[in-house]
Amino acid sequence: MRSLRTRLFLAILGTVLVAVGASLALGVVLTKSAVRDTIRNDVENQADAIAAQLRHPGAAGGLKLQVGGAPPPGAGGPPGATPALPGAGTQANRARSSRPVGRERRC
């Protein structure tokens, strides 16, 4: 026969496991529906932006759609090359880039 202490421990452990499992299940369901809604809204916004661009192709600041062909003017360099940044080779930029990322300074 088990002691009262063992039975209480098992009852509390079972309750905690059920509560954690229910919380995780609810979190998965809510996150899944929120992600689905966000994706749907983003796709609708992109479709609206593309439709507006196709209706008014000369609008300033609009989306420029290009399929195949030559790269647009000013996009020089081989495909996949990153453009050089001003001052990318200076000593100050090299010193900045060597700092560890994600560490806080202690005062």
PLY file of the C-alpha trace (Angstrom):
ply
format ascii 1.0
element vertex 107
property float x
property float y
property float z
element edge 106
property int vertex1
property int vertex2
end_header
0.00 0.00 0.00
1.33 3.44 -0.94
1.71 6.16 1.60
-0.42 9.29 1.63
2.62 11.37 0.67
3.22 9.27 -2.47
-0.43 9.41 -3.53
-0.56 13.20 -3.04
2.67 13.64 -4.99
1.34 11.56 -7.89
-1.97 13.44 -7.87
-0.22 16.82 -7.95
2.20 15.64 -10.63
-0.67 14.37 -12.78
-2.56 17.66 -12.39
0.51 19.69 -13.34
1.16 17.53 -16.41
-2.46 17.85 -17.56
-2.35 21.64 -17.09
0.94 21.99 -19.00
-0.35 19.75 -21.81
-3.58 21.75 -22.09
-1.62 25.02 -22.17
0.67 23.77 -24.91
-2.24 22.45 -26.98
-4.12 25.75 -26.66
-0.97 27.71 -27.56
-0.42 25.61 -30.68
-4.02 26.08 -31.84
-4.01 29.85 -31.25
-0.60 30.35 -32.84
-1.55 28.28 -35.88
-4.69 30.34 -36.53
-2.86 33.64 -35.94
-0.10 32.68 -38.39
-2.70 31.62 -40.97
-4.52 34.95 -40.63
-1.28 36.93 -40.87
-0.18 35.10 -43.99
-3.59 35.62 -45.58
-3.47 39.37 -44.84
0.09 39.69 -46.17
-0.78 37.90 -49.41
-3.86 40.11 -49.85
-1.74 43.24 -49.32
0.86 42.04 -51.81
-1.85 41.25 -54.36
-3.36 44.72 -53.89
0.05 46.37 -54.32
0.79 44.40 -57.50
-2.68 45.14 -58.90
-2.25 48.86 -58.18
1.16 48.82 -59.88
-0.25 47.08 -62.92
-3.11 49.60 -63.12
-0.76 52.60 -62.83
2.68 51.52 -64.13
4.16 55.05 -64.10
3.33 55.87 -60.48
6.26 57.29 -58.54
7.66 55.07 -55.83
5.75 52.11 -57.15
6.79 48.52 -57.40
8.86 47.73 -60.46
8.01 44.35 -61.91
10.54 42.84 -64.26
10.65 39.33 -65.62
13.92 38.18 -67.17
15.89 40.46 -69.47
18.69 42.83 -68.58
19.09 44.21 -65.06
17.72 47.70 -64.44
20.09 50.65 -64.90
22.39 51.17 -61.92
22.33 47.53 -60.84
25.82 46.91 -62.20
28.02 44.00 -61.30
27.66 40.29 -61.81
24.48 38.55 -60.67
24.51 37.84 -56.95
27.23 40.41 -56.20
26.62 42.76 -53.30
27.21 46.45 -53.97
30.16 48.05 -52.21
29.23 50.25 -49.29
30.88 53.66 -48.90
33.84 53.34 -46.54
33.53 49.56 -46.33
37.28 49.07 -46.23
38.17 51.74 -43.66
39.89 50.91 -40.40
36.93 52.19 -38.33
34.50 49.83 -40.07
36.82 46.88 -39.62
37.17 47.66 -35.91
33.40 47.93 -35.52
32.80 44.65 -37.28
35.17 42.78 -34.96
33.12 43.50 -31.83
31.27 40.52 -30.38
27.58 40.52 -31.14
24.95 40.16 -28.43
27.14 40.94 -25.44
26.45 43.83 -23.15
29.15 46.09 -21.86
29.62 46.12 -18.12
30.19 49.47 -16.45
0 1
1 2
2 3
3 4
4 5
5 6
6 7
7 8
8 9
9 10
10 11
11 12
12 13
13 14
14 15
15 16
16 17
17 18
18 19
19 20
20 21
21 22
22 23
23 24
24 25
25 26
26 27
27 28
28 29
29 30
30 31
31 32
32 33
33 34
34 35
35 36
36 37
37 38
38 39
39 40
40 41
41 42
42 43
43 44
44 45
45 46
46 47
47 48
48 49
49 50
50 51
51 52
52 53
53 54
54 55
55 56
56 57
57 58
58 59
59 60
60 61
61 62
62 63
63 64
64 65
65 66
66 67
67 68
68 69
69 70
70 71
71 72
72 73
73 74
74 75
75 76
76 77
77 78
78 79
79 80
80 81
81 82
82 83
83 84
84 85
85 86
86 87
87 88
88 89
89 90
90 91
91 92
92 93
93 94
94 95
95 96
96 97
97 98
98 99
99 100
100 101
101 102
102 103
103 104
104 105
105 106
